[in-house]
Amino acid sequence: MPPEDENTYVIKDESIELGRLILQDKLYTQAIGGLFPEIDLNGITRVLDIACGPAGWAIDVAFEFPEMQVVGVDISESTINYNFAQARVRNLQNVTFEVMDARQPLTFQDHSFDLVNGRLFVGFMDMETWPKLLAECWRILRPGGVIRLTESENGISNSKACQDILAYFCQALAKLKRTYSSDGRSLGVAYMLPRLLREAGFQEVQGRAFYVDCSYSAPLHYSTFRNSEAAYALLKPFVLQHADVTEEEYDQCYNQMLIDFQKENFTSISFGLTAWARKPGGA
């Protein structure tokens, strides 16, 4: 596993974070409408999932499409070990995993994959490393191969506490230049995906917006509530280190957020974008 100072994830406690990522993975797959509903899968047999986390997406792809060979990479050795165990439990022979840092050159040969997938990189990427990663994706994709990226953007709710705690997180990201936001008030990556893909040389750039309705009584309310409950507890050390907020202010905001989430009039919708493009060449 890379040294601790190379792990730039905003949440360091892997043992607790793993459960939250499993929940988050299912939530976003449902919100997006499936594993890759917007992609023509003709000719796609080799798939890479970058920063795969607990590999819900990669394992589901391997299960649903047994003709595909799927590779997942993540910086966490313990998470990769967990992924291998999950694949064995489901008796999947067409998925494998490797420890790899997405911020460093990927140890794959040129033209190794037909599709490269990545979701929710905002937790560890910055403005300097985005172009480098996309250059690596270009290198390892075959001519005509597809890159597919998904990022979320700020939710909007009728809870001031929800708005405030997200603003603290955005402020911390902006301080570390992990966002393209012009004012530090948004996650600031989703809207940049098409431009970043074009600047990296990809063509046929397309995008599909999605939203997560986590209002009270909405189908995704409970799972989003549990995800937010865990995420902002785990994010506390990162936010306190980099944002202009005291521990007392953060705790008060966090507790009020949990209360507001469970009110019958709670209303909240968050947004995101899946962008995909093709490397020139191929048949």
Rosetta blueprint (number, residue, H / E / L):
1 M L
2 P L
3 P L
4 E H
5 D H
6 E H
7 N L
8 T L
9 Y L
10 V L
11 I L
12 K L
13 D L
14 E H
15 S H
16 I H
17 E H
18 L H
19 G H
20 R H
21 L H
22 I H
23 L H
24 Q H
25 D H
26 K H
27 L H
28 Y H
29 T H
30 Q H
31 A H
32 I H
33 G L
34 G L
35 L L
36 F L
37 P L
38 E L
39 I L
40 D L
41 L L
42 N L
43 G L
44 I L
45 T L
46 R E
47 V E
48 L E
49 D E
50 I E
51 A L
52 C L
53 G L
54 P L
55 A L
56 G H
57 W H
58 A H
59 I H
60 D H
61 V H
62 A H
63 F H
64 E H
65 F L
66 P L
67 E L
68 M L
69 Q E
70 V E
71 V E
72 G E
73 V E
74 D E
75 I L
76 S L
77 E H
78 S H
79 T H
80 I H
81 N H
82 Y H
83 N H
84 F H
85 A H
86 Q H
87 A H
88 R H
89 V H
90 R L
91 N L
92 L L
93 Q L
94 N L
95 V E
96 T E
97 F E
98 E E
99 V E
100 M L
101 D L
102 A L
103 R L
104 Q L
105 P L
106 L L
107 T L
108 F L
109 Q L
110 D L
111 H L
112 S L
113 F E
114 D E
115 L E
116 V E
117 N E
118 G E
119 R E
120 L L
121 F H
122 V H
123 G H
124 F L
125 M L
126 D L
127 M L
128 E L
129 T H
130 W H
131 P H
132 K H
133 L H
134 L H
135 A H
136 E H
137 C H
138 W H
139 R H
140 I H
141 L E
142 R E
143 P E
144 G E
145 G E
146 V E
147 I E
148 R E
149 L E
150 T E
151 E E
152 S E
153 E E
154 N E
155 G E
156 I E
157 S E
158 N L
159 S L
160 K H
161 A H
162 C H
163 Q H
164 D H
165 I H
166 L H
167 A H
168 Y H
169 F H
170 C H
171 Q H
172 A H
173 L H
174 A H
175 K H
176 L L
177 K L
178 R L
179 T L
180 Y L
181 S L
182 S L
183 D L
184 G L
185 R L
186 S L
187 L L
188 G L
189 V L
190 A H
191 Y H
192 M H
193 L H
194 P H
195 R H
196 L H
197 L H
198 R H
199 E H
200 A L
201 G L
202 F L
203 Q E
204 E E
205 V E
206 Q E
207 G E
208 R E
209 A E
210 F E
211 Y E
212 V E
213 D E
214 C L
215 S L
216 Y L
217 S L
218 A L
219 P L
220 L L
221 H H
222 Y H
223 S H
224 T H
225 F H
226 R H
227 N H
228 S H
229 E H
230 A H
231 A H
232 Y H
233 A H
234 L H
235 L L
236 K H
237 P H
238 F H
239 V H
240 L H
241 Q H
242 H H
243 A L
244 D L
245 V L
246 T L
247 E H
248 E H
249 E H
250 Y H
251 D H
252 Q H
253 C H
254 Y H
255 N H
256 Q H
257 M H
258 L H
259 I H
260 D H
261 F H
262 Q L
263 K L
264 E L
265 N L
266 F L
267 T L
268 S E
269 I E
270 S E
271 F E
272 G E
273 L E
274 T E
275 A E
276 W E
277 A E
278 R E
279 K L
280 P L
281 G L
282 G L
283 A L
